[in-house]
């Protein structure tokens, strides 16, 4: 998973440089009859809200730091103005807590009407006007980790909704879902994303939830259906958290590294 005005910038080669905002350089694939979107030939890089801003929805008392369209417009401006976009950090990604608590009468997801009054299509248009790409968050479960509507039961509807909003990147978390069902569910949602005809990077949390449950993830299937995938814990707003993730990947690199390549990457949660 995964906030303004502080954090870290990293690229996947050096794990250093504390900077102004937190960026992620993520690390999965597609094959015939699978994802087959031709995306993520190199690890996607950009900015994701969770590490710094979490689920701050109090825009009345904390308007500059709450999850709102203003935050993501501001971060789009910063990526361009501060030169990060020119270096390849070109994704602006919304994480959890952007939704209303209920779907509309047609079963469609609805962005929070107070914090995203112009809607997600308008926000995507703004991000695209800056030469950037727009990412969004959902969850393969009944609810997101913060308790908002998940995609379970609405996989095709939500994939089509994201395409209609011109989304470029979809992160699918795994709270409130059975890990054993992920072997079927994550590929199914990727299938619906692919069928929309809109190129959308597909970021899965599939293996990390199975690892937590004591299961051995099927990475042969995962690399066929996801552009990138989570292996380990959420990052927190601390250097100790960054170190723990680096250590995990270093200690397990012999197992992890062979799964990565153009179009299919291990994701060390924004590092």
N, C-alpha and C positions, 0 to 999 in steps of 0.2 A: 504494500500500500504506500499510501504516502501522504509548505507554507511560506511572507514577503520580507524582504529587507534583511535577511541573514541566512547563513547556511554554508554550503560548500560547492565548489565546482570540481569535477573530476573528469578525466577520460579513462578509457579502459586500460590504458598502458601504464599510468603512473600513480594512481591512488595518492594524490597529494594536493597541495594548493588550497588552503582555506580561502574563500572568496565571498562575494556579495550575496549570491543566491545559490540555492542548491540545484544542481543538475544531475541528470542520470545518464549514464551510458549503458545501455542494456545489452544483454546477450541472448531462435528455434527453427521449421522449414515448411515446406510444402512439397507435395509430390503428386503424381497423376492420381486423380480421384480423391485428392485430399485438399489441402488449403490452396495450393497452386496460385498464389497471388503475385509472385515474382518480386516481393518487397524485401526490405531489410538485408540487402546484400552486404552491408556493413552494419555494425551495431547501431541502433537508433539512439540519438542523443537529443537532449532538450531539458525542459523544466517540468517537474511534477509537484503538485501542491502538498502532498501528505506529510513529508518529513518535517516541514516547518509550521504548517498551518492546521494540520490534523483536521478535525471536524468542528472548527470554530464557525458557528452559524449566527453569532451574536453581532449582527451588523448595526444594531442600534447603538450599542456601547463600544464597539470595536470595528468601525467601518473600514479601516485600512487593512485589517488582518482577517476578515471573515471570508468564508467561501462564497464568492459572489462573482458576477460577470466583471465587476470593476477590478477585482484582483487579477483576473486572467488577462484583461485588457492591459493593465499596468505592466504585468510581467512580459507580455508580448512587446510592449514598447521598450522595456529594458533590454530584452534579448537583442533587439536590433540596435538600439542607441549605444549600448556598451560593447558592441562588437562580437557578442557570443554567436549570433546567427551566422556571421561571416565565417566563423570557425566550424560550423556544422551543427551547432546546437539549435535545431530548427523545429522541435516539437514543443507545444504548449499543451500540457495534459492535466485535465480535471481528474481529481480522485473522488473519494466517497463524499456523501452529504450534499450533493447538488440537486437532489430530487425532492419532490413532494412525497408525502407519506403514502399517497394512494395514486393508482393509475387513473386515467380518465375513463369515461364510459365506453370507449372503444378498446380498452385494454392497453392503451399506449402509455409509456413513461412520460411524466410531466416534470420539467425543471421547476424548482422552487419559484413561485410567482413573485415573491418579494425580492429575492436575491438575484434572480435571473429574469428580470421583467421583460427583456426583449427576446428571450428564448435562446436555445442552443444553436439554431441555424444562424441567427444574427451574430452570436459570439464566434462561431466558426468563420463566418464571412469576415469579421474583423481580424481574426488571426491570419487568415489567408491574405488579406490586404497588406499585411506586413511581410509577405513572402514566407510565412511559417506554416506549419501543419498542426492540426487540431486533434487532440486525443481525449477520450472519455473513459469513464470507469463504470463497471457493473460487476455483478456477482452471479456465479452459477449456484444458485440456492434460492430459497424462498425470500431471503432478505440479503442486503449487503451487510458488511461487518458492522455498520453503524445503525442498522435497522430499517433501511429504506427498501423499496421493492426490488427483488432480485429477478433474474431472467427466467427462472424455472417455470415452465408452462407457457412461456411467451417468447421462445427462442427466435422463431421466424419474425414475429412482430417487432421485437427489439432490434434485430439485425436490419430490418427494413427501415425502422425509425432512424437508426444511426446513419444509414446511407442517405436518407432524405435530409439529414442535417449536415451532410458533407463532412462527416467524421473521417479522419485519416488513420486513427489508431484506437484500438479497443483493448482495454485491460480488463480481464475477467477474473475476479477474485474467487475464493472458495468457501466463504463462511456460510453457515446454515445449509450445508450440502453434505451428502454422504460421499466420502472419498471413493468408495467402490463404484459409485455411479459416474465418476469423472471420466473413466475410460471411454464411456459412451457419450456423455454429455458435452465435454469440451470439443471433440471432433464434430458433434452435431451442430453446435453453435458456429464453429468455423465453417461448416458446410453452408449454413444460412448466410453468413457474412459473404462468402465467396459468390453465392448465387445472386446477391444484389447487383453484382457487376461493378461495385465501387471498390477500388483498392484500399483496403484497411489492414494495417499491421495488426496481428492478433497476438496479444500478450496473455499468457496463461499462468495461473497459479496452481495448476494441476499437480505437479510432482510434490511441491512442498507440503500440501495437505495430506497426501498419501504417505510421505515420509513421517509426518507427525503421527499418523495413524498406524505406523509400523508396517506399512506396505512397501513393496519394491516397485517403484514406478516403471512403466514400460516406455523407456526412452525411444525405442524404435518407433512407436506410435506417436509419441509426443513430438518428435522432430518432424514427423510427417504432417502434423496438424496445427502446429503453433510456430509463430515467428520467433518467439522468445518465451522463457518460462522461469518461474521462481523456484529456487532450490532451498532457500534458507529464510531466516527471520526477517521481519520488517526492520527497516532502518529507523533509528530514533534520532532526536536532535542532540547528538553528543558524539564526540570523537571516539569514546569507548565503543559505541555501537558500530561506527565505521570500522574500527580495528577488528571487532569480532567477526564482521562479514568478510573482511580481507583474510583473516586467519582461517575461516571456514573454507574459502575457496583455495587458499594455499595448501591447507592440510588435505584437501580432497581433490586436488587438481588431476591426479591420474585417472580418476573416475569421471570427473566433470568435463574436462577439456575435450575428449574425443567426441562428445555430443555436439559441439559447436562448429559452426561454419557459415558461409554465406547463406542468408535466409533463415537461419535457425541458431539461436544464441542462448546460452545461459544468462540469466538476469540476476545480478547481485544486488537487486533492489536499489537502483539509481546510482550505483557506483560505477 
